[in-house]
Amino acid sequence: MSWEELDVNLKGVAVDVISDEWLDEDIVNKAPVQIYKIAKRKGGFTLFMKTPTEDIEWYFSRGLTEFKIGQARGGKFLHIEHEDGQYWVDMQLTKEVYEFLKEFITDQQEK
């Protein structure tokens, strides 16, 4: 299995919820993160992130991930969400990151 990796240094926010309800009291983990690496293979990609208390890796599968591009004061950001709504990441969007994940993002847009 071949992996491609991209080393990055991006700020973001990771959110992990315990139910499909997106109510504030259901958020069990909303943490600032530093995304330091993205690895991809044919079936999906993994975000490697540092939180204030631990290092985490979140895997996203091709076809089961939703992407949204937004605009904030600091520039563009990429919202990456697992299809079941259990976890998502908002992270800075750079041209390099967009090009690296483009196949997954355009996959979703073609549905």
Secondary structure as GFF3:
##gff-version 3
##sequence-region A 1 111
A	DSSP	beta_strand	4	17	.	.	.	ID=ss1
A	DSSP	three_ten_helix	24	26	.	.	.	ID=ss2
A	DSSP	beta_strand	27	41	.	.	.	ID=ss3
A	DSSP	beta_strand	44	50	.	.	.	ID=ss4
A	DSSP	beta_strand	55	61	.	.	.	ID=ss5
A	DSSP	beta_strand	65	72	.	.	.	ID=ss6
A	DSSP	beta_strand	75	82	.	.	.	ID=ss7
A	DSSP	beta_strand	87	92	.	.	.	ID=ss8
A	DSSP	alpha_helix	95	109	.	.	.	ID=ss9
###
